[in-house]
Amino acid sequence: MAARHTLLGVLLTVVFLALSAGCGDDGAGVTPDSYVPADGGSEGLNFTDTAWPPDTVPYPDWPVTPTDGQPPAPDMPINPSDGPPPPPPDQGPPPPTCTTDGDCNDNMSCTSDKCLSGKCKHTVNANFCAIAGKCIAIATLNPQNGCQKCDPGQDPWVWSNYVCTKLFAGTGQATFLNGTTAQARFYYPMGIAVGPSGEVYVADDYNHRIRMISNGLVTTLAGSGTPGTNDGAAAAARFHRPMGVAVGLKGEVYVADYTYSRIRKIEKGVVSTVAGSNYGFLNGTTAQSLFRHPVDVAVGQSGEIYVADADNHRIRMISGNMVSTLAGSGTAGYLNGAAAAARFNYPTGLDVGPKGAVYVADRNNHRIRKIAGGAVTIVAGTGNAGSTNGSTSVARFYHPSGIDVATDGTIYIGDEYNHRIRRIAGTTVSTLAGSSSGYINSPSLDVRFSHPWGVALSGASTLLVADRHNHRIRRITW
C-alpha cells in the first residue's frame, strides 16, 4: 500500500507539472510577475531576490491599482515606512520650440523675431504695439484707448493699465448748471466726499451749494445759490462759500461753511446748524461755540466730528453737544508734541485714519501732521515749499490742502500749488498724477491740474479730485 501511494503521488506530480507547462505556453499560466495569492498578500514573491524581479519594479506600463496585489507604481502614494520613492527617470531638456530665427517668423512687420536657446523671442519695434496679430502705431491707438497704454518693445505684446486721469464731471466753465456729468458746471469746487452707495458730494464754493454726482447726473443736494445762513428745506437753505464736506455714519452730510464759520448738516432733505454762530474762538456747547473760517470736516469712528479751524490754527472736535480743541494752541507756527501746546499754520484738510488717528494737511507749514494719543507728530514734509519726492523726511509740499487716508494707511494729498496729487505709502512720498498748472487728461503722460484741492477715495484704486481752478471733478485710476 505504501509503494502504491508513493507511485500514485509521483504520477499526480507529473500530471500537475505537465498541465502547468501547457498553461504557460498560451500566456495564461502563473509566472513570478503575475502570481497573486487568494488573500491578496505577497506570499511566493520575494522582492529582495537579486534574480527576480528586475531592477525596475513594477514595470511602468503595468495597470496597477491599490487592490491588485502588486507593489505601488512610483507615482502612487507611498507609505512613509517604505522609504523615499525612487527618483523619476531623467527625461532630459524639453524639446526646443525653434532651431532657427525662421522658425519664429510671426509675419508682423513691426516685430523682430529671434530664436534664443530654443525659444522664440519677439520684440516689438518702438512706436508700435502688436495686438491680436496686427501692428498698430501707438500715436493712433492711445487716444482710442484712454486709460491704457502700450509698452513699446516689450514681450509679450499687451496693453497695461497705468495711472490714468480722466474727467469725471464739469465742462470747465465757472458757473452753475445741473445735468449730465458732461454738461454740469461748477464754480471753484473744493471739498469732496464719497457716500456709502458711491454717490459723490462736492462743496461747490462759489456756487454756495452742495452738489451730488450719482449715476452720471449732477444735481443739487442743498443750497439755493444765494449766500446766507438759512436752515430748513434743502432747496431753500443757504450757505456762504461751503468748503469741506464729510459723510457721517448714517449717511448724513456735514459741511464746513466757511464765511459764517458754521458746521452744517444735511439729512433727509433738511439743513441744520450743528455748531458755530459767529466768527471767533470759543469752546463749550454747540450753541455757544465759535469758529474762525472752518475749511474742512471729517467724521470719526464713533461719529465725532473733527474740524479744520483754519484761522484759529486749531483742530476742533464736536462730540455730542460739546465743542473742544483736539490740538493746537491757537498761535500760528510749527511745533510738535503735546496736543494742547502744538502749533499749526492754517490747517485746511483733515481725515481720520484706520486706527482713529487724525491726519492734517497743514497748509502754510507745507507739512502733513498726525494727531494721536494726545500728541502731534510729523508725517511728511520739511517745511520748505517744493515738490521733492522720496523719503518722508526729505519730501516737500507746496500748500497741501486736501487729504484722504485709505484703509491700508496710504495717504493721498491735494498739493495745491504744486498742481499735483501726492501719495504717502509707508515712509515714501511720490507723485500720483500732475506736473504743472493746466488741464490735460490721459493718455498724455503730462497730466495737468490747476490748484487741486479736495481728494476722496472711491474704492481701492480710484481717487476723485476737486480740480479747483479748472472747475471740474477729475478721476484718477490705477
C-alpha positions as CSV (number, residue, x, y, z in Angstrom):
1,M,0.0,0.0,0.0
2,A,2.8,2.4,0.9
3,A,4.5,1.7,-2.5
4,R,1.2,2.3,-4.4
5,H,0.6,5.5,-2.6
6,T,4.2,6.6,-3.5
7,L,3.7,5.7,-7.1
8,L,0.3,7.5,-7.2
9,G,1.9,10.6,-5.8
10,V,4.6,10.6,-8.4
11,L,2.1,10.2,-11.2
12,L,0.0,13.1,-9.9
13,T,3.0,15.3,-9.7
14,V,3.9,14.6,-13.2
15,V,0.4,15.4,-14.4
16,F,0.4,18.7,-12.5
17,L,3.7,19.8,-14.0
18,A,2.5,18.9,-17.4
19,L,-0.7,20.9,-17.0
20,S,1.3,23.9,-15.6
21,A,3.7,23.8,-18.6
22,G,0.8,23.8,-21.0
23,C,-0.9,26.8,-19.4
24,G,2.3,28.7,-19.5
25,D,2.6,28.2,-23.3
26,D,-0.6,30.2,-24.0
27,G,0.2,33.1,-21.7
28,A,-2.3,32.3,-19.0
29,G,-0.1,30.5,-16.7
30,V,1.3,31.6,-13.4
31,T,4.6,33.5,-13.5
32,P,6.6,35.2,-10.8
33,D,5.3,38.5,-12.2
34,S,1.6,37.7,-12.1
35,Y,1.2,35.4,-9.2
36,V,-1.1,36.8,-6.6
37,P,-2.3,34.7,-3.6
38,A,-6.0,34.5,-3.0
39,D,-5.7,36.6,0.1
40,G,-4.1,39.4,-1.8
41,G,-0.8,39.1,0.1
42,S,2.7,38.8,-1.3
43,E,3.4,35.2,-0.5
44,G,5.6,33.5,-3.0
45,L,7.1,36.8,-4.3
46,N,10.5,37.7,-2.9
47,F,11.0,41.3,-4.0
48,T,14.5,41.4,-2.5
49,D,15.7,38.4,-4.5
50,T,18.5,39.6,-6.8
51,A,17.5,37.2,-9.5
52,W,13.8,38.3,-9.5
53,P,12.3,40.8,-10.1
54,P,14.3,43.1,-12.4
55,D,15.7,46.4,-11.2
56,T,12.5,48.3,-12.2
57,V,9.6,47.1,-10.1
58,P,6.9,47.2,-11.3
59,Y,7.2,47.9,-15.0
60,P,5.9,51.4,-15.8
61,D,3.2,50.2,-18.2
62,W,1.5,47.9,-15.7
63,P,-2.0,49.0,-14.9
64,V,-1.5,48.9,-11.1
65,T,-4.4,49.5,-8.8
66,P,-4.3,49.5,-5.0
67,T,-6.2,46.2,-4.8
68,D,-4.5,44.1,-7.4
69,G,-1.8,42.9,-5.0
70,Q,1.1,44.5,-6.9
71,P,3.6,46.9,-5.4
72,P,2.7,50.6,-5.9
73,A,3.9,52.4,-9.0
74,P,6.4,55.3,-8.4
75,D,3.7,58.0,-8.9
76,M,1.4,56.4,-6.3
77,P,1.3,57.5,-2.6
78,I,4.0,55.5,-0.7
79,N,3.8,54.7,2.9
80,P,6.5,56.7,4.8
81,S,7.8,53.5,6.3
82,D,8.6,52.2,2.8
83,G,11.3,54.9,2.5
84,P,11.5,57.6,-0.2
85,P,10.2,56.8,-3.7
86,P,12.8,56.1,-6.4
87,P,13.8,59.2,-8.4
88,P,12.0,59.7,-11.7
89,P,13.9,58.8,-14.8
90,D,15.9,61.6,-16.4
91,Q,13.8,62.9,-19.2
92,G,16.5,65.4,-20.4
93,P,15.8,69.0,-21.5
94,P,12.4,69.8,-23.1
95,P,12.4,69.8,-26.9
96,P,13.2,73.2,-28.4
97,T,10.4,75.3,-29.9
98,C,12.7,76.6,-32.6
99,T,16.1,75.9,-34.1
100,T,16.5,79.0,-36.4
101,D,15.1,82.5,-36.5
102,G,13.0,81.5,-39.4
103,D,11.0,79.2,-37.1
104,C,9.8,82.2,-35.1
105,N,8.6,84.4,-38.0
106,D,5.2,85.8,-37.0
107,N,4.7,87.6,-40.3
108,M,4.4,91.0,-38.5
109,S,6.4,93.9,-39.9
110,C,6.7,95.7,-36.5
111,T,8.5,92.8,-34.7
112,S,11.9,91.4,-34.6
113,D,11.8,87.6,-34.3
114,K,14.7,85.6,-32.8
115,C,15.4,82.0,-31.8
116,L,17.2,82.1,-28.5
117,S,18.2,78.9,-26.7
118,G,15.4,77.0,-28.5
119,K,12.7,79.6,-27.6
120,C,11.2,82.3,-29.8
121,K,11.7,85.9,-28.6
122,H,9.6,88.6,-30.3
123,T,10.5,92.2,-29.7
124,V,8.1,95.0,-30.8
125,N,9.7,97.9,-32.6
126,A,9.4,101.3,-31.0
127,N,6.3,103.3,-31.7
128,F,4.2,100.2,-32.4
129,C,2.0,97.8,-30.5
130,A,1.4,94.3,-31.7
131,I,-2.2,93.4,-30.8
132,A,-4.2,90.4,-32.0
133,G,-1.6,89.8,-34.7
134,K,-1.7,93.4,-36.1
135,C,0.9,96.2,-36.0
136,I,-0.8,99.4,-34.8
137,A,1.0,102.7,-34.3
138,I,0.9,104.0,-30.8
139,A,0.1,107.5,-31.9
140,T,-3.2,106.4,-33.4
141,L,-4.0,103.8,-30.8
142,N,-3.6,105.6,-27.5
143,P,-6.3,108.2,-28.0
144,Q,-8.8,105.5,-28.7
145,N,-7.9,103.5,-25.5
146,G,-7.7,106.3,-22.9
147,C,-6.6,104.6,-19.7
148,Q,-4.4,102.0,-21.1
149,K,-1.0,102.3,-22.8
150,C,1.1,100.1,-24.9
151,D,4.6,99.4,-23.7
152,P,6.7,99.5,-26.9
153,G,9.4,97.0,-27.4
154,Q,8.0,94.6,-24.7
155,D,7.2,91.0,-25.0
156,P,4.5,89.7,-24.6
157,W,2.6,92.3,-26.5
158,V,0.0,93.5,-24.1
159,W,-1.8,96.7,-23.1
160,S,-1.1,97.5,-19.5
161,N,-3.1,99.6,-17.1
162,Y,-1.4,102.7,-15.7
163,V,-2.2,105.7,-13.6
164,C,-4.9,107.4,-15.6
165,T,-6.6,110.8,-15.1
166,K,-9.9,111.5,-16.7
167,L,-12.7,114.0,-16.5
168,F,-15.4,112.9,-14.1
169,A,-17.8,115.9,-14.2
170,G,-17.8,119.5,-15.3
171,T,-17.3,121.5,-18.5
172,G,-14.7,123.9,-17.1
173,Q,-17.0,126.9,-17.3
174,A,-17.2,128.7,-14.0
175,T,-20.9,129.0,-13.5
176,F,-23.8,126.8,-12.3
177,L,-25.6,124.1,-14.2
178,N,-27.0,120.7,-13.3
179,G,-27.5,117.8,-15.7
180,T,-25.3,115.0,-17.0
181,T,-21.7,114.9,-15.9
182,A,-20.7,116.1,-19.4
183,Q,-23.0,119.2,-19.2
184,A,-22.7,120.2,-15.5
185,R,-20.9,123.2,-14.3
186,F,-19.1,124.0,-11.1
187,Y,-17.5,127.2,-9.7
188,Y,-14.4,126.6,-7.7
189,P,-15.3,123.1,-6.3
190,M,-13.3,122.4,-3.1
191,G,-14.3,119.7,-0.7
192,I,-15.3,116.2,-2.0
193,A,-16.6,113.1,-0.2
194,V,-18.0,109.7,-1.3
195,G,-21.2,108.3,0.2
196,P,-22.0,104.7,1.2
197,S,-23.6,103.9,-2.2
198,G,-20.8,105.5,-4.2
199,E,-22.5,108.9,-4.6
200,V,-20.2,111.8,-4.7
201,Y,-20.7,115.1,-2.7
202,V,-19.0,118.3,-3.7
203,A,-18.7,121.6,-1.8
204,D,-19.2,124.0,-4.7
205,D,-17.6,127.0,-3.2
206,Y,-18.6,130.0,-5.3
207,N,-22.0,128.5,-6.2
208,H,-22.8,128.3,-2.4
209,R,-24.2,124.8,-2.9
210,I,-23.6,121.2,-2.1
211,R,-23.7,119.2,-5.3
212,M,-24.3,115.4,-5.7
213,I,-23.0,113.2,-8.5
214,S,-24.7,109.9,-9.0
215,N,-25.4,107.6,-12.0
216,G,-24.0,110.1,-14.4
217,L,-26.0,113.0,-13.3
218,V,-25.1,116.1,-11.3
219,T,-27.8,117.6,-9.0
220,T,-28.0,120.0,-6.1
221,L,-28.2,118.3,-2.7
222,A,-28.7,121.5,-0.8
223,G,-28.4,125.3,-1.2
224,S,-30.4,127.8,-3.2
225,G,-27.3,129.5,-4.5
226,T,-28.0,132.7,-2.6
227,P,-25.3,133.3,0.1
228,G,-26.6,133.1,3.7
229,T,-27.1,131.0,6.8
230,N,-30.8,129.9,6.4
231,D,-31.5,126.4,7.7
232,G,-34.6,124.4,6.7
233,A,-35.6,122.6,3.5
234,A,-32.5,121.7,1.5
235,A,-33.7,123.5,-1.7
236,A,-34.2,126.8,0.2
237,A,-31.3,126.6,2.6
238,R,-28.4,129.0,2.2
239,F,-24.6,128.5,2.5
240,H,-21.8,131.1,2.1
241,R,-18.8,129.5,0.5
242,P,-19.0,125.9,1.7
243,M,-15.5,124.4,1.5
244,G,-15.5,121.0,3.2
245,V,-17.8,118.0,3.2
246,A,-17.9,114.7,5.0
247,V,-20.3,111.8,5.2
248,G,-21.5,110.6,8.6
249,L,-22.1,107.1,9.9
250,K,-25.8,107.2,8.9
251,G,-25.2,108.8,5.5
252,E,-25.8,112.4,6.7
253,V,-23.6,115.1,5.1
254,Y,-21.6,117.6,7.2
255,V,-20.4,120.9,5.7
256,A,-17.7,123.3,6.8
257,D,-19.5,126.6,5.9
258,Y,-16.5,129.0,5.6
259,T,-17.7,132.6,5.6
260,Y,-20.1,132.5,8.5
261,S,-18.0,130.0,10.4
262,R,-20.5,127.3,11.0
263,I,-20.7,123.5,10.8
264,R,-23.9,122.5,9.0
265,K,-25.6,119.1,8.4
266,I,-27.8,117.9,5.6
267,E,-30.0,115.0,6.4
268,K,-33.3,113.7,4.9
269,G,-33.7,116.9,2.8
270,V,-33.2,119.3,5.7
271,V,-30.3,121.6,6.5
272,S,-29.5,122.4,10.2
273,T,-26.6,124.1,12.1
274,V,-24.6,121.7,14.2
275,A,-22.2,124.2,15.8
276,G,-21.0,127.7,15.5
277,S,-22.8,131.0,15.5
278,N,-20.3,133.6,14.6
279,Y,-16.7,134.4,13.8
280,G,-14.3,133.8,16.7
281,F,-13.0,131.2,19.1
282,L,-14.9,129.6,21.9
283,N,-15.3,126.0,23.2
284,G,-18.4,124.9,25.1
285,T,-21.8,123.8,23.9
286,T,-22.5,123.6,20.2
287,A,-24.9,126.6,20.5
288,Q,-22.2,128.7,22.2
289,S,-19.1,127.7,20.3
290,L,-17.3,129.9,17.8
291,F,-15.1,129.0,14.8
292,R,-12.9,131.2,12.6
293,H,-13.3,130.1,9.0
294,P,-13.5,126.3,9.2
295,V,-12.3,124.8,5.9
296,D,-12.8,121.0,6.3
297,V,-14.6,118.4,8.3
298,A,-14.1,114.7,9.0
299,V,-16.1,112.1,10.9
300,G,-14.5,109.8,13.4
301,Q,-15.2,106.1,14.1
302,S,-17.7,106.9,16.8
303,G,-19.5,109.7,14.9
304,E,-17.5,112.6,16.4
305,I,-16.8,115.4,14.0
306,Y,-13.4,117.0,13.5
307,V,-13.0,120.5,12.1
308,A,-10.0,122.1,10.5
309,D,-10.5,125.6,12.1
310,A,-8.1,127.3,9.7
311,D,-7.9,130.9,11.0
312,N,-7.8,129.6,14.6
313,H,-4.9,127.3,13.7
314,R,-6.6,124.6,15.6
315,I,-8.2,121.2,15.1
316,R,-11.6,121.2,16.9
317,M,-13.8,118.3,17.9
318,I,-17.6,118.1,18.2
319,S,-18.9,115.2,20.3
320,G,-22.5,115.2,21.3
321,N,-23.4,118.8,22.0
322,M,-19.9,119.9,23.1
323,V,-17.1,121.5,21.2
324,S,-13.5,121.2,22.3
325,T,-10.0,121.7,20.9
326,L,-8.3,118.4,19.9
327,A,-4.9,120.0,19.1
328,G,-3.3,123.4,18.6
329,S,-2.6,126.3,20.9
330,G,-4.1,128.9,18.5
331,T,-0.7,130.5,17.7
332,A,0.3,130.2,14.1
333,G,3.6,128.3,13.8
334,Y,5.1,124.9,13.8
335,L,5.6,122.8,16.9
336,N,5.1,119.1,17.6
337,G,4.5,117.5,21.0
338,A,1.6,117.7,23.4
339,A,-1.6,118.4,21.5
340,A,-2.5,121.5,23.6
341,A,0.8,123.2,23.0
342,A,1.3,122.1,19.4
343,R,1.2,124.7,16.6
344,F,-0.3,124.7,13.2
345,N,-0.4,127.3,10.5
346,Y,-3.7,127.4,8.6
347,P,-4.7,123.7,8.6
348,T,-7.1,123.2,5.7
349,G,-7.6,119.4,5.3
350,L,-8.1,116.5,7.6
351,D,-9.2,112.9,7.7
352,V,-9.4,110.0,10.1
353,G,-7.1,107.1,9.6
354,P,-7.9,103.4,10.0
355,K,-6.8,103.4,13.7
356,G,-8.5,106.6,14.7
357,A,-5.6,109.0,14.3
358,V,-6.4,112.4,12.7
359,Y,-4.2,113.4,9.8
360,V,-3.9,117.1,8.9
361,A,-2.8,119.0,5.8
362,D,-1.0,121.8,7.5
363,R,-1.2,124.2,4.6
364,N,1.1,127.0,5.4
365,N,3.7,124.8,7.1
366,H,3.9,122.6,3.9
367,R,3.6,119.5,6.0
368,I,1.4,116.5,6.8
369,R,0.8,116.1,10.5
370,K,-0.8,113.4,12.7
371,I,-2.7,113.7,16.0
372,A,-2.9,110.5,18.1
373,G,-2.7,109.7,21.8
374,G,-2.7,113.4,22.8
375,A,0.3,114.3,20.8
376,V,1.1,115.9,17.4
377,T,3.8,114.4,15.2
378,I,5.2,115.0,11.7
379,V,4.3,112.5,8.9
380,A,6.0,114.1,5.9
381,G,7.4,117.4,4.7
382,T,10.5,119.5,5.6
383,G,8.5,122.7,5.9
384,N,10.1,124.2,2.8
385,A,7.9,124.6,-0.2
386,G,8.8,122.3,-3.0
387,S,7.8,119.2,-4.9
388,T,10.6,116.8,-3.9
389,N,9.6,113.1,-3.7
390,G,11.4,110.4,-1.7
391,S,11.7,109.8,2.0
392,T,9.1,111.5,4.2
393,S,11.9,113.3,5.9
394,V,13.1,115.0,2.7
395,A,9.9,115.3,0.7
396,R,8.4,118.8,0.1
397,F,4.9,120.0,-0.4
398,Y,3.6,123.4,-1.5
399,H,0.4,124.4,0.3
400,P,-1.1,120.9,0.7
401,S,-4.8,121.4,1.0
402,G,-6.9,118.3,0.9
403,I,-6.2,114.8,2.3
404,D,-7.7,111.4,2.4
405,V,-6.4,108.3,4.2
406,A,-7.0,104.8,2.8
407,T,-7.9,101.8,4.9
408,D,-4.3,100.5,4.5
409,G,-2.9,103.8,5.8
410,T,-1.8,105.2,2.4
411,I,-2.3,109.0,2.4
412,Y,-3.4,111.0,-0.6
413,I,-3.0,114.7,-0.8
414,G,-4.2,117.6,-3.0
415,D,-0.9,119.5,-3.2
416,E,-2.4,122.7,-4.4
417,Y,0.4,125.0,-5.5
418,N,2.4,122.1,-7.0
419,H,-0.7,121.2,-9.1
420,R,-0.1,117.6,-8.2
421,I,-1.7,114.7,-6.4
422,R,0.8,113.2,-4.0
423,R,0.8,109.9,-2.2
424,I,2.5,108.7,1.0
425,A,2.9,105.0,1.3
426,G,4.9,103.9,4.3
427,T,7.9,106.3,4.5
428,T,7.9,107.2,0.8
429,V,6.3,110.2,-0.9
430,S,5.6,110.1,-4.6
431,T,3.6,111.9,-7.2
432,L,0.5,110.0,-8.3
433,A,-0.5,112.5,-11.0
434,G,0.1,116.0,-12.2
435,S,3.1,118.1,-13.4
436,S,2.3,121.8,-13.7
437,S,-0.8,124.1,-13.9
438,G,-3.1,123.3,-16.8
439,Y,-5.8,120.9,-17.9
440,I,-4.6,117.7,-19.7
441,N,-6.1,114.3,-19.2
442,S,-4.6,110.8,-20.0
443,P,-3.4,109.2,-22.2
444,S,-0.9,112.0,-22.1
445,L,1.8,111.3,-19.5
446,D,1.9,115.1,-18.8
447,V,-1.4,115.2,-16.9
448,R,-2.2,118.6,-15.5
449,F,-4.3,120.0,-12.8
450,S,-4.9,123.6,-11.7
451,H,-4.9,124.1,-7.9
452,P,-6.3,120.7,-6.9
453,W,-7.9,120.8,-3.5
454,G,-10.1,118.1,-2.1
455,V,-9.4,114.4,-2.7
456,A,-11.6,111.4,-1.9
457,L,-11.1,107.7,-2.5
458,S,-13.8,105.8,-4.3
459,G,-12.7,102.2,-3.9
460,A,-9.2,100.8,-3.6
461,S,-7.8,102.3,-6.8
462,T,-9.8,105.3,-7.7
463,L,-9.3,108.8,-6.4
464,L,-11.6,111.7,-7.1
465,V,-10.2,115.2,-7.2
466,A,-11.8,118.6,-6.9
467,D,-9.8,120.5,-9.5
468,R,-10.5,123.9,-8.2
469,H,-9.3,126.3,-10.8
470,N,-10.4,124.0,-13.7
471,H,-13.9,124.0,-12.2
472,R,-14.0,120.2,-12.7
473,I,-14.1,117.0,-10.9
474,R,-11.3,114.6,-12.1
475,R,-10.9,110.9,-11.6
476,I,-7.6,109.1,-11.2
477,T,-7.5,105.3,-11.5
478,W,-4.6,102.9,-11.2
